[in-house]
Amino acid sequence: MKLLSLYFMLAFMSLLMAVIIDLLSGRTLSDSMRSIHASFAVTSLQESMVMFVFFSIPFVNAITAYIRKRKHKSIK
């Protein structure tokens, strides 16, 4: 679970850094949000599938660790 929260914290910090860089360069907050939205709006189906796979990796890791831990407890 710690790994999952670390993953989300890093994703949030990278998006925040992109917004801060836009704000420091003189763009407004709404322009910055629009540019982030536009970058995800133009992705193709294949790119979206790759993003989904990379987004789901931490969840798969956390779920498998939970199942292993639960299995270990039931064996003892």
C-alpha positions in Angstrom: 0.0 0.0 0.0 2.9 2.3 0.6 4.1 1.8 -2.9 0.7 2.7 -4.3 0.6 5.9 -2.3 4.1 6.8 -3.4 3.1 6.2 -7.0 0.2 8.6 -6.7 2.3 11.2 -4.8 4.9 11.2 -7.6 2.2 11.5 -10.3 0.6 14.4 -8.5 3.9 16.1 -8.0 4.8 15.8 -11.7 1.5 17.3 -12.7 2.0 20.0 -10.1 5.4 20.7 -11.5 4.0 21.1 -15.0 1.4 23.6 -13.8 4.0 25.6 -11.8 6.3 25.8 -14.8 3.4 27.1 -16.9 2.6 29.7 -14.2 6.2 30.8 -13.9 6.3 31.3 -17.7 3.4 33.7 -17.5 0.4 31.5 -18.4 -2.7 31.6 -16.4 -3.9 28.6 -14.3 -6.8 27.9 -16.7 -4.3 27.9 -19.7 -2.1 25.5 -17.9 -5.0 23.1 -17.1 -6.2 23.4 -20.7 -2.8 22.4 -22.0 -2.7 19.4 -19.7 -6.2 18.4 -20.9 -5.2 18.9 -24.5 -2.2 16.7 -24.2 -4.4 13.8 -23.0 -7.2 14.6 -25.5 -5.1 13.9 -28.6 -3.9 10.4 -27.6 -4.7 7.5 -29.9 -6.3 4.2 -28.8 -2.9 2.5 -28.7 -1.4 5.3 -26.6 -4.4 5.1 -24.2 -3.9 1.4 -23.8 -0.2 1.8 -23.0 -1.1 4.5 -20.5 -3.7 2.2 -18.9 -1.2 -0.6 -18.6 1.4 1.6 -16.9 -1.3 3.1 -14.7 -2.5 -0.4 -13.6 1.0 -1.8 -12.7 1.0 -0.4 -9.1 -2.5 -1.8 -8.5 -1.6 -5.2 -9.8 1.5 -5.1 -7.6 -0.5 -4.1 -4.5 -3.2 -6.7 -5.1 -0.8 -9.6 -5.6 1.1 -8.6 -2.5 -2.2 -8.6 -0.5 -3.1 -12.0 -1.9 0.3 -13.5 -1.0 0.1 -12.0 2.5 -3.4 -13.4 3.0 -2.4 -16.8 1.7 0.6 -16.9 4.0 -1.7 -16.2 7.0 -4.1 -18.9 6.1 -1.3 -21.5 5.8 0.0 -20.8 9.3 
